[in-house]
Amino acid sequence: MTTERVEEKVRETLHAVALDGVRAPGDLAEKVVRRRGRRRFSQAAGAAAAVAAITVGAVFGLGVGGAAEQDRPVRPAASPQGWQPWHSGVPGASERGCLVDGSALYCAGSAYDAAKFDANTGERLWTVKVKGEGGGNDHPFAVRDGVVYTYRNHTAAKQPNGDYRGGTDLLAVDADTGDVRWTVEMPQDDRTDQAAMLIDGAVLANTPSLRTVSALDPLTGKEKWRHTWDKGTECQRAVLSGVPYLLCTRDTEEPHDTDVLRLDPATGTAEKIMTGPGRQQLLGTSGDRMVLAQAKEATGKDLRLTLISGSGKQTTHTYRTEGNPAVSEVIGDRLISVSRKGMASAYSLTTGETLWTRPVGVRMEDQATLTGGIASPVVSARQGVVYFYSPTGDVSGLDLRTGKQVWRDHVATGKPGLGDSPQLLRYQDVLVARNGSKMVSFLPRVGH
Protein backbone atom coordinates (compact mmCIF):
# COMPACT_ATOMS: atom_id res chain seq x y z
CA MET A 1 0.00 0.00 0.00
CA THR A 2 1.37 3.42 -0.91
CA THR A 3 2.08 6.09 1.69
CA GLU A 4 -0.83 8.16 0.34
CA ARG A 5 -3.24 5.23 0.74
CA VAL A 6 -2.01 4.54 4.27
CA GLU A 7 -2.55 8.17 5.23
CA GLU A 8 -6.02 8.15 3.67
CA LYS A 9 -6.99 4.99 5.56
CA VAL A 10 -5.72 6.45 8.84
CA ARG A 11 -7.79 9.60 8.30
CA GLU A 12 -10.89 7.52 7.54
CA THR A 13 -10.41 5.36 10.63
CA LEU A 14 -9.95 8.34 12.91
CA HIS A 15 -13.03 10.05 11.50
CA ALA A 16 -15.39 7.08 11.43
CA VAL A 17 -15.56 3.32 11.29
CA ALA A 18 -15.50 2.32 7.62
CA LEU A 19 -18.69 0.49 6.69
CA ASP A 20 -18.91 1.23 3.00
CA GLY A 21 -17.93 -2.19 1.74
CA VAL A 22 -21.42 -3.65 1.78
CA ARG A 23 -22.99 -3.90 -1.64
CA ALA A 24 -26.50 -4.65 -2.82
CA PRO A 25 -26.51 -5.80 -6.43
CA GLY A 26 -29.77 -5.77 -8.30
CA ASP A 27 -29.77 -9.52 -9.02
CA LEU A 28 -29.36 -10.36 -5.34
CA ALA A 29 -31.95 -13.13 -5.19
CA GLU A 30 -30.31 -14.90 -8.13
CA LYS A 31 -26.91 -14.51 -6.53
CA VAL A 32 -27.91 -16.24 -3.32
CA VAL A 33 -29.96 -19.03 -4.82
CA ARG A 34 -28.32 -19.22 -8.26
CA ARG A 35 -27.33 -22.85 -7.94
CA ARG A 36 -29.89 -25.67 -8.05
CA GLY A 37 -29.00 -26.95 -4.60
CA ARG A 38 -29.43 -23.51 -3.03
CA ARG A 39 -32.87 -23.11 -4.53
CA ARG A 40 -33.87 -26.45 -3.05
CA PHE A 41 -32.52 -25.34 0.33
CA SER A 42 -34.66 -22.23 0.35
CA GLN A 43 -37.81 -23.88 -0.94
CA ALA A 44 -37.63 -26.84 1.40
CA ALA A 45 -37.12 -24.53 4.33
CA GLY A 46 -40.13 -22.43 3.41
CA ALA A 47 -38.10 -19.23 3.66
CA ALA A 48 -36.82 -18.53 0.16
CA ALA A 49 -37.53 -14.82 0.39
CA ALA A 50 -35.87 -14.55 3.77
CA VAL A 51 -32.65 -16.17 2.65
CA ALA A 52 -32.53 -14.78 -0.89
CA ALA A 53 -32.79 -11.19 0.28
CA ILE A 54 -29.77 -11.32 2.58
CA THR A 55 -26.61 -9.75 1.19
CA VAL A 56 -23.16 -11.06 1.91
CA GLY A 57 -21.36 -8.37 3.95
CA ALA A 58 -18.07 -8.17 5.79
CA VAL A 59 -18.30 -5.24 8.20
CA PHE A 60 -16.58 -4.46 11.47
CA GLY A 61 -17.01 -2.05 14.37
CA LEU A 62 -20.54 -2.73 15.62
CA GLY A 63 -19.92 -5.07 18.49
CA VAL A 64 -21.90 -5.26 21.69
CA GLY A 65 -21.26 -2.09 23.66
CA GLY A 66 -21.45 -1.43 27.36
CA ALA A 67 -23.81 0.85 29.25
CA ALA A 68 -22.02 4.00 28.11
CA GLU A 69 -22.48 3.06 24.47
CA GLN A 70 -26.12 2.17 24.99
CA ASP A 71 -26.78 5.61 26.47
CA ARG A 72 -24.82 7.58 23.89
CA PRO A 73 -27.11 9.83 21.84
CA VAL A 74 -26.99 10.02 18.06
CA ARG A 75 -24.14 12.23 16.92
CA PRO A 76 -24.62 14.95 14.30
CA ALA A 77 -23.28 14.42 10.80
CA ALA A 78 -20.10 16.25 9.77
CA SER A 79 -19.01 16.84 6.19
CA PRO A 80 -15.53 15.72 5.05
CA GLN A 81 -12.99 18.43 4.27
CA GLY A 82 -13.37 19.57 0.66
CA TRP A 83 -16.80 18.00 0.17
CA GLN A 84 -19.75 19.88 -1.30
CA PRO A 85 -23.22 18.65 -2.29
CA TRP A 86 -23.25 17.30 -5.84
CA HIS A 87 -25.29 15.33 -8.33
CA SER A 88 -24.23 13.34 -11.38
CA GLY A 89 -26.07 11.84 -14.33
CA VAL A 90 -23.38 10.42 -16.63
CA PRO A 91 -25.24 8.00 -18.95
CA GLY A 92 -24.05 4.41 -18.73
CA ALA A 93 -21.58 5.06 -15.91
CA SER A 94 -23.25 3.90 -12.70
CA GLU A 95 -26.48 1.93 -13.15
CA ARG A 96 -24.71 -1.36 -12.41
CA GLY A 97 -23.67 -0.04 -9.01
CA CYS A 98 -20.81 1.67 -7.17
CA LEU A 99 -18.21 1.15 -4.46
CA VAL A 100 -16.73 3.80 -2.14
CA ASP A 101 -13.02 3.66 -1.32
CA GLY A 102 -11.52 6.61 0.50
CA SER A 103 -12.48 9.78 -1.31
CA ALA A 104 -13.17 7.93 -4.57
CA LEU A 105 -16.30 6.37 -6.00
CA TYR A 106 -15.89 3.45 -8.44
CA CYS A 107 -18.90 2.55 -10.56
CA ALA A 108 -19.99 0.47 -13.56
CA GLY A 109 -22.79 0.85 -16.10
CA SER A 110 -23.98 -0.09 -19.55
CA ALA A 111 -21.29 2.01 -21.25
CA TYR A 112 -18.40 1.61 -18.81
CA ASP A 113 -17.08 -1.43 -16.93
CA ALA A 114 -15.41 0.98 -14.53
CA ALA A 115 -15.69 4.71 -13.89
CA LYS A 116 -14.00 6.72 -11.15
CA PHE A 117 -15.65 9.74 -9.55
CA ASP A 118 -14.36 12.18 -6.95
CA ALA A 119 -16.55 11.55 -3.87
CA ASN A 120 -16.06 15.19 -2.79
CA THR A 121 -17.21 16.87 -6.00
CA GLY A 122 -18.80 14.19 -8.21
CA GLU A 123 -16.27 14.90 -10.98
CA ARG A 124 -15.68 11.99 -13.34
CA LEU A 125 -11.95 11.20 -13.37
CA TRP A 126 -11.64 8.28 -15.81
CA THR A 127 -13.63 5.51 -17.49
CA VAL A 128 -13.06 2.04 -18.93
CA LYS A 129 -15.37 1.32 -21.86
CA VAL A 130 -17.35 -1.91 -21.98
CA LYS A 131 -16.68 -4.70 -24.46
CA GLY A 132 -19.73 -5.82 -26.41
CA GLU A 133 -23.06 -4.96 -24.86
CA GLY A 134 -21.79 -4.44 -21.34
CA GLY A 135 -24.74 -6.04 -19.55
CA GLY A 136 -25.00 -7.29 -15.99
CA ASN A 137 -25.74 -6.05 -12.49
CA ASP A 138 -22.17 -6.17 -11.24
CA HIS A 139 -19.83 -3.35 -10.29
CA PRO A 140 -16.29 -2.92 -8.88
CA PHE A 141 -16.08 -5.12 -5.78
CA ALA A 142 -12.73 -4.24 -4.21
CA VAL A 143 -9.83 -1.77 -4.22
CA ARG A 144 -6.40 -2.54 -2.79
CA ASP A 145 -2.88 -1.16 -3.26
CA GLY A 146 -3.91 1.11 -6.11
CA VAL A 147 -5.82 -1.54 -8.07
CA VAL A 148 -9.59 -1.68 -8.71
CA TYR A 149 -11.13 -5.12 -9.26
CA THR A 150 -14.27 -5.53 -11.34
CA TYR A 151 -15.70 -7.54 -14.28
CA ARG A 152 -16.15 -7.15 -18.02
CA ASN A 153 -17.52 -9.14 -20.97
CA HIS A 154 -14.97 -11.67 -22.19
CA THR A 155 -15.37 -11.00 -25.89
CA ALA A 156 -16.92 -8.48 -28.26
CA ALA A 157 -17.33 -11.01 -31.07
CA LYS A 158 -20.85 -11.52 -32.39
CA GLN A 159 -22.48 -14.85 -33.09
CA PRO A 160 -24.34 -15.57 -36.39
CA ASN A 161 -27.64 -14.53 -34.79
CA GLY A 162 -26.20 -11.09 -33.95
CA ASP A 163 -25.90 -11.67 -30.21
CA TYR A 164 -22.64 -11.33 -28.35
CA ARG A 165 -21.12 -14.58 -27.10
CA GLY A 166 -21.34 -14.87 -23.33
CA GLY A 167 -18.39 -14.86 -21.03
CA THR A 168 -16.89 -12.86 -18.17
CA ASP A 169 -13.38 -11.63 -17.39
CA LEU A 170 -12.07 -10.63 -14.01
CA LEU A 171 -10.62 -7.18 -14.62
CA ALA A 172 -7.87 -5.30 -12.75
CA VAL A 173 -7.66 -1.53 -13.34
CA ASP A 174 -5.12 1.03 -12.15
CA ALA A 175 -6.96 3.19 -9.62
CA ASP A 176 -5.04 6.35 -10.55
CA THR A 177 -5.13 6.18 -14.36
CA GLY A 178 -7.91 3.76 -15.34
CA ASP A 179 -5.45 1.66 -17.35
CA VAL A 180 -6.32 -2.06 -17.56
CA ARG A 181 -3.56 -4.04 -15.84
CA TRP A 182 -4.76 -7.60 -16.51
CA THR A 183 -7.77 -9.79 -17.23
CA VAL A 184 -8.48 -13.43 -16.38
CA GLU A 185 -11.27 -15.43 -18.01
CA MET A 186 -13.99 -16.81 -15.72
CA PRO A 187 -15.72 -20.14 -16.49
CA GLN A 188 -19.22 -18.65 -16.69
CA ASP A 189 -21.16 -15.37 -16.43
CA ASP A 190 -20.99 -15.40 -12.64
CA ARG A 191 -20.37 -11.89 -11.29
CA THR A 192 -21.77 -12.45 -7.84
CA ASP A 193 -20.12 -11.81 -4.48
CA GLN A 194 -18.95 -15.43 -4.62
CA ALA A 195 -17.13 -15.09 -7.96
CA ALA A 196 -14.05 -13.23 -6.66
CA MET A 197 -12.83 -11.73 -3.38
CA LEU A 198 -9.63 -10.44 -1.80
CA ILE A 199 -7.52 -12.66 0.47
CA ASP A 200 -4.07 -12.18 1.97
CA GLY A 201 -1.69 -11.53 -0.90
CA ALA A 202 -4.06 -12.57 -3.69
CA VAL A 203 -7.44 -12.39 -5.39
CA LEU A 204 -9.46 -15.59 -4.85
CA ALA A 205 -11.44 -16.22 -8.03
CA ASN A 206 -13.79 -18.96 -9.24
CA THR A 207 -11.56 -19.92 -12.20
CA PRO A 208 -10.61 -21.70 -14.44
CA SER A 209 -13.45 -24.20 -13.84
CA LEU A 210 -16.76 -24.15 -11.97
CA ARG A 211 -15.33 -26.46 -9.29
CA THR A 212 -12.09 -24.57 -8.75
CA VAL A 213 -10.92 -21.48 -6.93
CA SER A 214 -7.55 -19.96 -7.79
CA ALA A 215 -5.37 -17.47 -5.94
CA LEU A 216 -4.28 -14.84 -8.47
CA ASP A 217 -1.39 -12.44 -8.07
CA PRO A 218 -3.11 -9.06 -7.51
CA LEU A 219 -0.61 -7.16 -9.71
CA THR A 220 -0.26 -9.59 -12.63
CA GLY A 221 -3.23 -11.98 -12.53
CA LYS A 222 -0.86 -14.98 -12.59
CA GLU A 223 -2.07 -18.06 -10.72
CA LYS A 224 -0.35 -18.81 -7.40
CA TRP A 225 -2.32 -21.93 -6.47
CA ARG A 226 -5.67 -23.58 -7.04
CA HIS A 227 -8.06 -25.81 -5.11
CA THR A 228 -10.63 -28.09 -6.81
CA TRP A 229 -13.53 -29.94 -5.18
CA ASP A 230 -15.28 -33.13 -6.25
CA LYS A 231 -17.94 -33.34 -8.91
CA GLY A 232 -21.43 -33.19 -7.40
CA THR A 233 -20.24 -30.96 -4.55
CA GLU A 234 -21.13 -27.31 -4.16
CA CYS A 235 -18.84 -24.92 -2.26
CA GLN A 236 -19.55 -21.40 -1.03
CA ARG A 237 -16.67 -19.04 -0.26
CA ALA A 238 -15.94 -16.66 2.63
CA VAL A 239 -12.93 -14.68 3.89
CA LEU A 240 -12.08 -14.03 7.55
CA SER A 241 -9.11 -11.73 8.27
CA GLY A 242 -7.64 -12.47 4.86
CA VAL A 243 -8.01 -16.26 5.17
CA PRO A 244 -10.33 -18.05 2.68
CA TYR A 245 -12.88 -20.68 3.75
CA LEU A 246 -15.07 -23.08 1.77
CA LEU A 247 -18.49 -24.33 2.90
CA CYS A 248 -19.12 -27.48 0.91
CA THR A 249 -22.11 -29.82 0.65
CA ARG A 250 -23.36 -32.43 -1.79
CA ASP A 251 -25.55 -30.99 -4.57
CA THR A 252 -28.38 -33.54 -4.32
CA GLU A 253 -32.13 -33.58 -3.63
CA GLU A 254 -31.51 -34.94 -0.14
CA PRO A 255 -29.94 -32.47 2.31
CA HIS A 256 -26.39 -33.28 3.40
CA ASP A 257 -24.19 -31.87 6.11
CA THR A 258 -21.93 -28.90 5.34
CA ASP A 259 -18.14 -29.20 5.67
CA VAL A 260 -16.20 -26.04 6.51
CA LEU A 261 -12.66 -25.97 5.08
CA ARG A 262 -9.87 -23.50 5.76
CA LEU A 263 -7.49 -22.78 2.86
CA ASP A 264 -3.98 -21.59 3.57
CA PRO A 265 -3.83 -18.19 1.78
CA ALA A 266 -0.18 -18.79 0.80
CA THR A 267 -0.38 -22.38 -0.47
CA GLY A 268 -4.06 -23.32 -0.83
CA THR A 269 -3.65 -26.32 1.50
CA ALA A 270 -7.10 -27.31 2.77
CA GLU A 271 -7.98 -28.25 6.36
CA LYS A 272 -11.48 -29.25 7.51
CA ILE A 273 -12.29 -27.36 10.70
CA MET A 274 -15.84 -28.62 11.31
CA THR A 275 -18.99 -30.18 9.84
CA GLY A 276 -22.35 -28.43 10.31
CA PRO A 277 -25.69 -30.22 10.28
CA GLY A 278 -27.78 -29.98 7.10
CA ARG A 279 -27.45 -27.64 4.15
CA GLN A 280 -26.18 -24.28 5.35
CA GLN A 281 -26.45 -21.00 3.43
CA LEU A 282 -23.71 -18.41 3.83
CA LEU A 283 -25.21 -15.01 4.62
CA GLY A 284 -22.11 -12.98 5.34
CA THR A 285 -19.41 -12.38 7.92
CA SER A 286 -19.45 -10.62 11.27
CA GLY A 287 -15.98 -9.72 12.47
CA ASP A 288 -14.09 -13.01 12.70
CA ARG A 289 -17.20 -15.18 12.24
CA MET A 290 -19.10 -16.57 9.29
CA VAL A 291 -22.89 -16.23 9.45
CA LEU A 292 -24.83 -19.23 8.11
CA ALA A 293 -28.58 -19.82 7.86
CA GLN A 294 -30.68 -22.93 8.09
CA ALA A 295 -34.43 -22.35 8.02
CA LYS A 296 -36.57 -24.16 10.56
CA GLU A 297 -38.65 -26.55 8.47
CA ALA A 298 -41.27 -27.06 11.16
CA THR A 299 -42.91 -23.65 10.64
CA GLY A 300 -41.07 -21.98 7.79
CA LYS A 301 -41.17 -18.72 9.76
CA ASP A 302 -38.04 -18.99 11.86
CA LEU A 303 -34.52 -18.38 10.64
CA ARG A 304 -31.83 -20.39 12.37
CA LEU A 305 -28.46 -18.65 12.23
CA THR A 306 -25.13 -20.28 13.08
CA LEU A 307 -21.99 -18.26 13.66
CA ILE A 308 -18.71 -20.10 13.01
CA SER A 309 -15.28 -18.76 13.95
CA GLY A 310 -12.10 -19.43 12.00
CA SER A 311 -11.23 -22.18 14.47
CA GLY A 312 -14.58 -23.93 14.03
CA LYS A 313 -16.31 -22.76 17.21
CA GLN A 314 -20.03 -22.29 16.57
CA THR A 315 -23.00 -20.56 18.18
CA THR A 316 -26.60 -20.94 17.02
CA HIS A 317 -29.65 -18.67 17.46
CA THR A 318 -33.17 -18.77 16.06
CA TYR A 319 -35.02 -15.63 14.96
CA ARG A 320 -38.70 -15.12 14.29
CA THR A 321 -38.84 -13.07 11.09
CA GLU A 322 -41.31 -10.23 10.67
CA GLY A 323 -42.94 -11.51 7.48
CA ASN A 324 -41.10 -11.77 4.16
CA PRO A 325 -38.06 -9.48 4.20
CA ALA A 326 -37.52 -7.05 1.34
CA VAL A 327 -33.84 -6.73 2.27
CA SER A 328 -31.52 -7.78 5.08
CA GLU A 329 -27.89 -7.10 5.89
CA VAL A 330 -25.25 -8.54 8.20
CA ILE A 331 -23.60 -5.46 9.71
CA GLY A 332 -21.14 -5.95 12.53
CA ASP A 333 -22.89 -7.75 15.39
CA ARG A 334 -26.34 -7.27 13.89
CA LEU A 335 -28.67 -8.59 11.27
CA ILE A 336 -30.79 -5.65 10.09
CA SER A 337 -33.87 -6.60 8.12
CA VAL A 338 -36.79 -4.75 6.50
CA SER A 339 -40.07 -6.56 5.87
CA ARG A 340 -42.13 -5.96 2.76
CA LYS A 341 -44.68 -4.29 5.04
CA GLY A 342 -42.12 -1.63 5.98
CA MET A 343 -41.01 -2.80 9.43
CA ALA A 344 -37.29 -2.65 10.21
CA SER A 345 -35.78 -5.01 12.80
CA ALA A 346 -32.36 -5.36 14.37
CA TYR A 347 -31.22 -8.73 15.71
CA SER A 348 -28.13 -9.35 17.84
CA LEU A 349 -25.89 -12.05 16.40
CA THR A 350 -24.19 -12.40 19.79
CA THR A 351 -27.17 -12.80 22.12
CA GLY A 352 -29.87 -13.93 19.69
CA GLU A 353 -32.21 -11.16 20.85
CA THR A 354 -34.45 -8.94 18.76
CA LEU A 355 -33.14 -5.50 19.74
CA TRP A 356 -35.99 -3.49 18.18
CA THR A 357 -38.68 -3.46 15.49
CA ARG A 358 -39.83 -0.10 14.11
CA PRO A 359 -41.36 1.41 10.94
CA VAL A 360 -38.55 1.86 8.43
CA GLY A 361 -39.73 5.36 7.46
CA VAL A 362 -39.62 4.99 3.66
CA ARG A 363 -42.35 4.05 1.21
CA MET A 364 -42.12 0.41 0.15
CA GLU A 365 -42.56 -0.69 -3.45
CA ASP A 366 -45.34 -3.09 -4.39
CA GLN A 367 -44.09 -6.68 -4.65
CA ALA A 368 -45.46 -6.89 -8.17
CA THR A 369 -43.11 -4.20 -9.50
CA LEU A 370 -40.10 -5.24 -11.55
CA THR A 371 -37.66 -2.83 -9.90
CA GLY A 372 -35.04 -3.99 -7.45
CA GLY A 373 -36.81 -2.64 -4.38
CA ILE A 374 -35.37 -0.95 -1.30
CA ALA A 375 -31.60 -0.49 -1.10
CA SER A 376 -29.53 -2.39 1.43
CA PRO A 377 -29.24 -0.47 4.71
CA VAL A 378 -26.10 1.54 5.44
CA VAL A 379 -24.75 2.12 8.94
CA SER A 380 -22.72 4.98 10.36
CA ALA A 381 -21.17 3.56 13.54
CA ARG A 382 -19.76 6.98 14.47
CA GLN A 383 -23.19 8.56 14.41
CA GLY A 384 -25.04 5.51 15.67
CA VAL A 385 -27.54 5.63 12.77
CA VAL A 386 -28.75 3.10 10.20
CA TYR A 387 -29.98 4.61 6.92
CA PHE A 388 -32.56 3.31 4.43
CA TYR A 389 -33.32 4.41 0.86
CA SER A 390 -36.28 3.46 -1.33
CA PRO A 391 -36.78 3.61 -5.14
CA THR A 392 -39.22 6.46 -4.57
CA GLY A 393 -36.38 8.67 -3.26
CA ASP A 394 -37.33 8.49 0.43
CA VAL A 395 -34.38 8.36 2.86
CA SER A 396 -34.74 7.53 6.56
CA GLY A 397 -32.33 7.33 9.50
CA LEU A 398 -33.07 5.21 12.57
CA ASP A 399 -31.23 5.23 15.88
CA LEU A 400 -29.08 2.11 15.81
CA ARG A 401 -29.69 1.47 19.52
CA THR A 402 -33.46 1.95 19.70
CA GLY A 403 -34.84 2.01 16.15
CA LYS A 404 -36.37 5.46 16.72
CA GLN A 405 -36.46 7.60 13.58
CA VAL A 406 -34.03 10.51 13.95
CA TRP A 407 -34.14 11.92 10.40
CA ARG A 408 -35.91 11.64 7.07
CA ASP A 409 -35.71 13.35 3.67
CA HIS A 410 -36.42 12.91 -0.01
CA VAL A 411 -33.89 13.02 -2.86
CA ALA A 412 -34.75 13.49 -6.52
CA THR A 413 -33.02 10.65 -8.36
CA GLY A 414 -35.94 9.60 -10.55
CA LYS A 415 -37.53 6.19 -10.92
CA PRO A 416 -35.36 3.08 -11.37
CA GLY A 417 -35.35 1.31 -14.71
CA LEU A 418 -36.48 -2.24 -15.34
CA GLY A 419 -34.63 -4.55 -12.97
CA ASP A 420 -32.54 -1.71 -11.47
CA SER A 421 -32.01 -1.47 -7.73
CA PRO A 422 -31.33 1.79 -5.90
CA GLN A 423 -28.16 1.95 -3.86
CA LEU A 424 -27.15 3.93 -0.80
CA LEU A 425 -23.45 4.51 -0.12
CA ARG A 426 -21.62 6.26 2.68
CA TYR A 427 -18.56 8.49 2.38
CA GLN A 428 -17.71 9.22 6.03
CA ASP A 429 -20.94 10.94 7.21
CA VAL A 430 -22.02 11.90 3.68
CA LEU A 431 -24.58 9.75 1.84
CA VAL A 432 -24.64 9.04 -1.90
CA ALA A 433 -28.01 7.90 -3.27
CA ARG A 434 -27.81 6.15 -6.64
CA ASN A 435 -30.79 5.30 -8.83
CA GLY A 436 -29.92 4.12 -12.33
CA SER A 437 -27.33 6.51 -13.77
CA LYS A 438 -28.26 9.36 -11.41
CA MET A 439 -26.37 10.01 -8.17
CA VAL A 440 -26.94 12.60 -5.45
CA SER A 441 -24.47 13.29 -2.64
CA PHE A 442 -25.78 15.01 0.48
CA LEU A 443 -25.20 15.38 4.22
CA PRO A 444 -28.00 13.99 6.39
CA ARG A 445 -28.95 16.67 8.91
CA VAL A 446 -29.03 14.28 11.84
CA GLY A 447 -28.70 15.88 15.25
CA HIS A 448 -28.55 19.45 13.89
N, C-alpha and C positions, 0 to 999 in steps of 0.2 A: 504494500500500500504506500502511495506517495505521501510525502510530508503534508501536502495540501489536503489530501483526503483524511489523514489522521487528525489534522487540526479541525477540519469540518466536522468529523465524527465527535470529537471532544466537545465542540461547541453545541452540537445537537444534544449530546447526553446531558450536559450541564443545564441546558434550557428545558428539556423535557425528555421523558422516556419515549424512545422511538417505537411507534406502533403502526408505521405506514406500510408494513410489508404484507398485510392481508389483502388479498385480491378477491374479486367476485366476478368471475367470467360469466358471460351471458348464457353459455351452454352448461351451467353448473350441474343440472340434474343428469345430463348425459355423462358428464365427467365422473360423477360418483357411481353411477350404475351402468357404465358403458359396456362392461363385460357381462356375458350371459349369467355367470355365476352370481354376480352382484345384484342383478335384477331379481334372481330367484330369492336371494337373501332378503331383499326388501319386501317382496310380495308375500313370502311365507311368513314374515314377521308381522305383516299387517301395518307396516309403518313406512311405506315407500317414500311418502312425501316428507316425513320427518327426517329420514336419513339422507335423501337426495338433496335436500336444501342446505345441508351443512357444509360449509366451505372448509377446506384444509387451511389452517393458519398456524404459524409459528410465532408467538408473541410473548414477550417477557415484561415483567414489571408490575403485574397486578396480583400479587400474592395476597395472602390473608393478613390484614393489618391489625394492629392492636387498637386499644380504646382511643388513643389520640387520633389515629387515622380515621376511625369510624366517626369521630366528632368533627373532623375537619370540614369546614364549609367549602362549597365550590369556589374555585379561584377564578378571577376574571381572565379573559383572553388577552394576550399581548402579541402585537404584530412583530415579526422578525425585522431586523435592521435591513433597510433597503426595499422592503415589500410595499406595494401599493395595490389597491383593488384592480383587478383586470378581468377581461373576458376575451375569449378566443373562439374563432369559428373556422379554422383552416379545414377545407373539405378534404376528407379522406385521410386525416392525420390522427384521429383519436377515437373513432367509434368502436374499435376493437378493445379499447381499454388503456389504462395508464398505470405507471408505477412511479412513486416518489422516492428519490434518493438524494439526500442533502438538499441543496437548493435547486435541484434539477427535476424535471418531469419528463419521463420517457414514455412514449405512447406508440400505438400502432393503429392503422386504419385500412380502408380499402385501397388507398393510393400509396401508402408508405408502411413498410414492415417495421420501421422504427423512425421516430421523430423526437427530437430533444427540444424542450421548452425551458425557459428560465422561470422557475417557480415564483420569483419575486415580481416579474413584470409581464409574464406570458409571452415574451418574445420567442419566436421559433428560431432555433440556433442551427440545426441541420436536419436532414431527412435521408432515409434510405428507401428508394423506390421499390415497390413490390415487383415480383416476377409473376407473369401470367395475370390471373384475375385477382389475386391477393385476398381471397376469402378467409373466413375463420373468425372465431371469437377469442383469439389469443392476443397476448400483448407481452412486452418485455417482462420477464419474471425475476430477474436478478441483476445486480450491478456489484462488481467487486474488482478492486485494483485497476480501475480505469477501463473496464470492459463491461459492456452491456450484453446480456444474453436474451435472445428472443427466437422467433421462428420465421421461416419464409417458405413459399412454395418451392418444391425441389426443381421443377423444370418449367420453362415457358413454352415448350413444344405443344402444338395442338394435335389432337387425334383426328382421324378422318371425319368424324361427326362434328368437328368444330370445337369440341370441348377441350379444356386443358387436362393433360394427364395428371392424376393425383400424385401426391408425394409431399413430404415435409423435410426441410433441413433445419437443424439446429444452427443458429446464426450467432456469431460473436462480432460485436461492433465496438470500435474505439469510442469511448465515451466523450472524448474531447473533439474529435474530428468527424465522426460518423463513418469513417472508413471501415469496410468489412475486413475483419482479420482472418476468419476462417468459417467454413461451413462443414457440417457432418450430416450425412443422409440418415433419416430415421426410417424404421421399417414400415410405418403406416402414418396416416394423417392424425396422429395422436398429439395434441398440443395442450393436454391437460396439465394440472399440477403434478401428476405422476410421471410425465414424460421426461422431465429433466429438473435437476435441483443441484444446488451447490453443496459440496462436502469439503472436508479439509484437503486443500491442495488440488482439487479437481472439480469437474462438473460430472455428476452422475446422470447418465442418459440411457434411456431405453433403446439401445442400439447395439449391434446391427440387426438383431432379430427380436421377435416379440417376447421371447423367453430369456432375454439377456439384458443385463445392465452393464455398462462400461464406464470406467473412470477416464475422462478425457482431460488432457493437459489444458488448463484454462487459457493459456496464451497461444497454443498452436493447434489444439483440437486433436492431437495425437493420442492414441489409446495407451493408457498405463496398465490397466488390467481389466478383465471382464469376469462376470459370474453368470452362469446359465443354470436354470432350474429345469426339472423334468417336464416332459410333455404331459398335458392334463393337469398341471398345477398352475395356480394363479397366485401371483405375488404382488402385494402392494408395497410401496416404498415410503420411508420416513427418514428424517435426519434429526439427530439429537446432538447438540454441541459439536457439529461437524462430522459425526459418525453416522454412516448409513445403516439402516435396518430394513429387513424384508419381513413381511407378514404373509405367509404362504399357506394356502389350503387347496385341497383337491377341487377341481372345477367339474362337479358332478351334480346330479339332481339331489342326492342325499347329502345333508350337511356333514362336514368333517371338521375336526379340530383345526386350529390355526397355529402353525409353528412361527415363532419369532426368532429371526436370525440376525446376528450382528456381523457386519462386514468390516474387516480392517480397512480403514480409508487409504492406507499406503499400499496394501498388497491384495485386497479383495478376499482374503481368507475368511471363510464363513464359520460362525460358531452359533449353535442353537442355544438360546438363553432360557426359553420356556415354551410351553405349549398351552394355548388357551382353549377353553371348551367351545365347540361350535364354530360357525362361520362368523368371523369378526370383521367389522367394517371400520377402516381407519377414518377418523373424523378430523384429526389435526394433532398438534402438539401443544403442550402446556409446560413451559420451562423445560425441565429434563425428563418429561413424561410424554408418552404417546397416548392419545385418547381414542379408544375403540368403542364401537357400539354393537350391541346385540339386542334386538327388540324382544320384548317379552311376549311370546306367542300366545299366552293364555288369554290376554285381553286385546292385544294390538294397540294399546294406548300408552303403555309405559316404555321408556327408553332406558335400557340398561347400559351404563357406561363403565368401562374398565380402563383404569390408568395404569400403564406399565412403564417402569423406569428402565434405564439402560442396562441395569443389572438383572432385570427380570422380575423385580418386586411389583406386585399388582394390588390395586385397590378397586373395589366395585361399588357403584351406587346405582339406584334406580330412580328415575324421574318420571313424574306424571306430566305429560305434555299438555299444553293448553290448546287443544285442537291441532289441525294441520298447520305446521309452520310455513310461513312464506319465505323466511330466511333465518339462518342461525349461524353463529360464529363462535369458535373457540378463541377466547381472548384472555391470556394470562391464566388466572385461576378460575375463570368463569366461562360458562356457556350462556351466551346471550341469544335469545330467540324471539322472533316476532310471529304471532299467529296470523292467519289470513283474516281474522276478525279484528286485527289491529291492537292486540294486547302483547306488550313486551314483557319478557321474563328474564331474570338473571338467576342462574343456578351455580352454586359453589361446587367446583370439581374436587375440593379437598374434604368438605364436610358432607356433601350430598344434599344440602338444604336448598330450598327455593328461597332466595334472598328477597325478592320482590316480584310483583306482577302489576303492571300499570299500563294505561293507554299509551301507545307509542307516540301519538301526537302528530301523525301524518296521515293523509288520506290513502287508503289502500286501494289498489287496482282490483277490478273484478277478475275472478279466476278464469273467466272465459277469454280474456284479452290475450293477444299473442305477443305482448311485450314481456321483457324480462322480469318485471315486478320491482319491488323495493330493493334498494341497494343494500349490500352488507353493512352492518353497523361499524362505526369507527370510534375508537376510544382515545380520549386524551387523559392519560394517567395523571399528568401534572395538574390539570384542572379538576379531575374527578368527574368527567362528563362522558356519556356515551351518546353519539350523534346518529340520527337516522335521516334518510333522504328517499323520497318517493318519486316515481316518474312524473307526477303532477307538478313537481318543483317544491313541494313542502319539505322543510328541514326542521328537525326537532332535536333538542338536547335534554337528556334526562340525567338526574343526579345518579352517579354510579353506585352510591351507597344505598339510596332509598327508592330510586325510580321516579322521584318527583320531577315533573317538567320544570326546567329552569330557563328555557329559552325556546323560541320558535320563530320561523321566518319563511319567506317564499322567495325562490330565485327563478329568474326567467331563462330557462334553458330549452324551452320547447318540448314537444312530445317526442318520445323515443320512436325510432323506426321499427319495422317488423323484426321481432326477435332480439332487438337491442335491450340491454339492461343499463340502467343508470348506475353511476359509480360515485362514491364519496371518498375523497382522499384527504389526508391531513399533512400539512407542511408546518411543523411546530404547532402553534395554536390556530393557524389559518386553515380554512377548509377550501377544497376545490371540488365543485359539483360538476360532473360530466354527464351529458346526455347526448348520445350520438356524437357528432363532431363539434358540439358546442361545450365550452368550459367556462365556468365563472369562479373566480377566486375572491373570497371575502372573509372577514373576521367576524366570528359569531360574538355578539355583544352580550356575553354571559357575565353576570356579576357586575355590570357597569351601572 
